[in-house]
Amino acid sequence: MSRAPHIPARKVPVFNKTTKNLKASEQITQLFQDGVDLIKQGKIPEAESVFENVIELSPMHFESLQILAEMAVMTERYDLAIELLTKVLMVDSSHVPSYYNRGLILQRQNKLDDAIENYGQAIYFWPDHVEAYSNRGLALAAKNDFSAAIADYERAISINPEYAQAHNNRGVALVEIGEYDAACASYDFAIQYKPDYAEAYYNRGLALQLQSRYKDAIQSYDLAIALKPDYAEAFNNRGVSQAELNEFDAAIASYDNALTFNPDYSEAHSNKNIAASRKQEASPIIWFGAD
């Protein structure tokens, strides 16, 4: 079940349910309260209809626009959400959540430049917006601007040193520019602040593997798998490290585990075949001589 939309904080006076003789402003307030009550009852589609009625009466009703935008996001109507958030910003051009949420939607639509611009606006009005820095970093990394992405992650970390996701994302960007030791240090921080962070263990394994530190990589993959037993990518890459150590039976078993959780994992299929072929090539040749 989808979660209920967040209701903007506002003291709304309660009126008698009869709206026939109410003034327009009182009717809008009553309708808004009716919508809030429907949300609390879990009647989301009915609530949405009520808030739409509010907008018909008052097209720039701030709280209703926010709630409708969140409902649109919940149902993946992203263009409508952008339109509603833009109207919110027409009412309040410094409304940080609307810039930030518009950035998230645009990033999801792969409109990276627009997303970056919206995160920048959120940061302009709230310079310590940790999540805006972190997500702008992701958008910059998606454009292969890893130096700028790292700068944003580091700004997020300077605001919140225990922000595990920013440490992890910084590590990913550092790997992209070949800074493997620094990346491992970032993953270590991510794990320190979030010990159950399976992705950080996995990413550390990849960084170690790229340095040919296969035994250390296997240990990291094992920890990722312990936290996330169906982690197909971790099984596959553990197999790669095991194969590099000529542990072909173990590698094949890892690839089989990856395929158990993702039968269509083409890379694991290919790696398994390569490991089986290398195992056969490495087998001792038995020579049969004459009696």
C-alpha positions in Angstrom: 0.0 0.0 0.0 1.3 3.5 -0.9 2.0 5.7 2.1 -0.3 8.6 2.7 0.9 12.0 1.4 2.5 14.4 3.9 0.1 17.0 5.1 1.7 20.5 5.3 1.6 21.9 8.8 -1.2 24.3 9.1 -3.9 25.0 11.7 -7.2 24.6 9.8 -10.4 25.8 11.5 -13.2 23.2 11.6 -16.5 24.3 10.2 -19.9 22.7 10.1 -20.1 20.1 7.3 -22.8 22.2 5.6 -21.0 24.3 3.0 -24.0 25.6 1.2 -24.0 29.0 2.9 -20.3 29.4 3.5 -18.3 32.2 2.1 -15.8 31.2 -0.7 -12.8 31.4 1.7 -14.6 29.3 4.3 -15.7 26.8 1.7 -12.1 26.4 0.5 -10.9 25.9 4.1 -13.7 23.3 4.7 -12.9 21.4 1.5 -9.2 21.3 2.4 -10.1 19.9 5.9 -12.3 17.3 4.3 -9.4 16.3 2.1 -7.1 16.0 5.1 -9.7 13.9 6.9 -9.9 11.5 3.9 -6.1 11.1 3.8 -6.2 10.1 7.5 -8.9 7.6 6.6 -6.6 6.2 3.9 -9.1 7.3 1.1 -6.4 8.7 -1.1 -8.3 8.9 -4.5 -11.3 10.6 -2.8 -8.9 13.0 -1.1 -7.3 13.8 -4.4 -10.6 14.7 -5.9 -11.4 17.0 -3.0 -8.0 18.8 -3.3 -8.7 19.2 -7.0 -11.9 20.9 -6.1 -10.0 23.3 -3.8 -7.7 24.1 -6.8 -10.7 24.9 -9.0 -11.9 27.4 -6.4 -8.4 28.7 -5.6 -5.9 27.8 -8.3 -2.8 28.7 -6.3 -3.9 27.1 -3.0 -0.4 26.4 -1.6 -1.0 23.4 0.6 -3.3 21.6 -1.9 -0.8 22.1 -4.7 1.9 20.4 -2.5 -0.3 17.5 -1.6 -1.5 17.0 -5.1 2.2 17.0 -6.3 3.1 14.3 -3.8 0.1 12.2 -4.9 1.2 12.6 -8.5 4.7 11.4 -7.6 3.3 8.4 -5.7 1.4 7.3 -8.8 4.3 8.1 -11.2 2.6 11.0 -12.9 5.8 12.9 -13.1 4.9 15.6 -15.6 1.8 16.5 -13.5 4.0 16.6 -10.4 6.4 19.0 -12.1 3.5 21.2 -13.2 2.1 21.3 -9.6 5.5 22.0 -8.0 6.1 24.8 -10.5 2.8 26.4 -9.3 4.0 26.0 -5.7 7.1 28.0 -6.6 5.0 30.6 -8.3 3.4 31.1 -4.8 6.7 30.9 -2.9 9.8 31.2 -5.0 12.0 30.2 -2.1 10.2 27.0 -1.3 13.1 24.6 -0.9 11.2 21.3 -0.8 9.6 22.0 -4.2 13.0 22.7 -5.8 14.4 19.6 -4.3 11.5 17.4 -5.2 11.4 18.8 -8.7 15.1 17.9 -8.9 14.4 14.3 -7.9 11.7 13.9 -10.5 13.8 15.5 -13.3 16.7 13.2 -12.3 14.4 10.2 -12.5 13.4 11.3 -16.0 17.1 11.6 -16.9 16.8 15.4 -17.3 20.1 15.8 -15.6 20.9 19.5 -16.4 17.4 20.6 -15.2 17.8 18.4 -12.1 21.2 19.9 -11.3 19.7 23.4 -11.7 16.9 22.6 -9.2 19.2 21.1 -6.6 21.3 24.3 -7.0 18.2 26.4 -6.2 17.4 24.3 -3.2 21.0 24.8 -2.0 20.8 28.5 -2.7 17.9 28.9 -0.3 19.2 26.3 2.2 23.0 26.1 2.0 23.2 23.1 4.4 20.7 20.9 2.4 22.7 17.6 2.7 20.4 15.6 0.4 20.5 18.2 -2.3 24.3 18.1 -2.4 24.3 14.3 -2.4 21.7 14.0 -5.2 23.3 16.7 -7.2 26.5 14.7 -6.9 24.7 11.7 -8.4 23.4 13.8 -11.3 26.8 15.2 -12.0 28.3 11.6 -11.8 25.7 10.5 -14.3 27.1 13.2 -16.6 30.7 11.8 -16.0 31.6 15.0 -14.1 33.2 13.0 -11.3 35.3 15.9 -9.9 32.3 18.1 -9.4 30.3 15.1 -8.0 33.1 14.4 -5.5 33.0 18.0 -4.4 29.3 17.8 -3.7 29.6 14.6 -1.8 32.4 16.1 0.3 30.2 19.2 1.0 27.4 16.9 2.2 29.9 15.0 4.4 31.2 18.3 5.8 27.7 19.1 6.9 26.9 15.6 8.2 30.1 13.5 8.7 28.0 10.4 9.4 26.1 10.5 6.1 26.9 7.0 5.0 25.3 7.3 1.5 27.5 10.3 0.6 30.6 8.4 1.7 29.5 5.5 -0.5 28.7 7.7 -3.5 32.1 9.5 -3.1 33.7 6.1 -3.2 32.0 5.2 -6.5 33.1 8.5 -8.1 36.7 7.9 -6.9 36.7 4.5 -8.5 35.7 6.1 -11.8 38.8 8.3 -11.7 41.1 5.4 -10.6 41.5 6.5 -7.0 41.0 3.0 -5.5 42.6 3.5 -2.1 40.7 6.7 -1.5 37.5 4.9 -2.6 38.1 2.0 -0.1 38.6 4.6 2.6 35.2 6.2 1.7 33.5 2.8 1.8 35.1 2.1 5.2 33.5 5.3 6.5 30.1 4.4 4.9 30.3 1.0 6.7 31.4 2.6 10.0 28.3 4.8 10.1 26.0 2.2 8.6 27.3 -1.3 9.5 24.4 -3.0 7.5 25.2 -1.2 4.3 25.5 -4.2 1.9 26.1 -2.0 -1.1 29.1 -0.3 0.5 30.7 -3.8 1.2 30.0 -4.8 -2.4 31.5 -1.6 -3.8 34.5 -2.0 -1.6 34.9 -5.5 -3.0 34.9 -4.0 -6.5 37.5 -1.5 -5.6 39.7 -4.2 -4.1 39.2 -6.4 -7.1 40.3 -3.7 -9.4 43.6 -3.6 -7.4 44.0 -7.4 -7.8 43.4 -7.8 -4.1 41.2 -10.8 -4.7 41.2 -12.3 -1.2 40.2 -9.0 0.4 37.6 -8.5 -2.3 36.1 -11.9 -1.6 35.9 -11.0 2.1 33.9 -7.9 1.3 31.6 -9.7 -1.1 31.0 -12.3 1.7 30.0 -9.5 4.1 27.7 -8.0 1.4 26.1 -11.4 0.9 25.7 -12.0 4.6 23.6 -8.8 4.8 21.8 -9.4 1.5 21.6 -13.2 0.7 20.0 -12.7 -2.7 22.7 -10.2 -3.9 23.3 -11.6 -7.3 25.9 -9.0 -8.3 28.0 -9.8 -5.2 27.9 -13.5 -6.0 29.0 -12.9 -9.6 31.9 -10.7 -8.7 32.9 -13.0 -5.9 33.2 -15.6 -8.6 35.4 -13.3 -10.6 37.8 -12.9 -7.8 37.8 -16.6 -7.0 38.5 -17.4 -10.6 41.5 -15.0 -10.6 42.8 -17.1 -7.7 42.3 -20.2 -9.8 39.6 -21.4 -7.4 37.4 -22.5 -10.2 35.0 -24.8 -8.3 34.3 -22.0 -5.8 33.9 -19.5 -8.7 31.4 -21.8 -10.5 29.4 -22.2 -7.3 29.3 -18.4 -6.9 28.1 -18.0 -10.4 25.4 -20.6 -9.8 24.3 -18.7 -6.8 24.0 -15.5 -8.8 22.0 -17.3 -11.4 19.7 -18.8 -8.7 18.6 -15.2 -7.8 18.8 -13.8 -11.3 18.4 -16.5 -14.0 18.7 -14.0 -16.8 22.1 -12.7 -15.5 24.0 -12.9 -18.8 27.3 -11.9 -17.3 27.1 -14.7 -14.7 26.3 -17.2 -17.5 29.3 -16.0 -19.4 31.6 -16.0 -16.4 30.6 -19.5 -15.4 31.4 -20.8 -18.9 34.8 -19.1 -18.9 35.5 -20.6 -15.4 34.5 -24.1 -16.5 36.8 -23.7 -19.6 39.7 -22.5 -17.5 39.2 -25.3 -15.0 39.4 -27.8 -17.8 42.6 -26.2 -19.2 44.2 -26.3 -15.8 43.4 -29.9 -15.2 46.5 -32.2 -15.3 47.0 -34.2 -18.5 47.1 -37.9 -17.9 49.5 -39.6 -20.2 49.0 -43.3 -21.1 52.3 -45.0 -22.0 53.0 -48.4 -23.5 53.2 -51.4 -21.1 
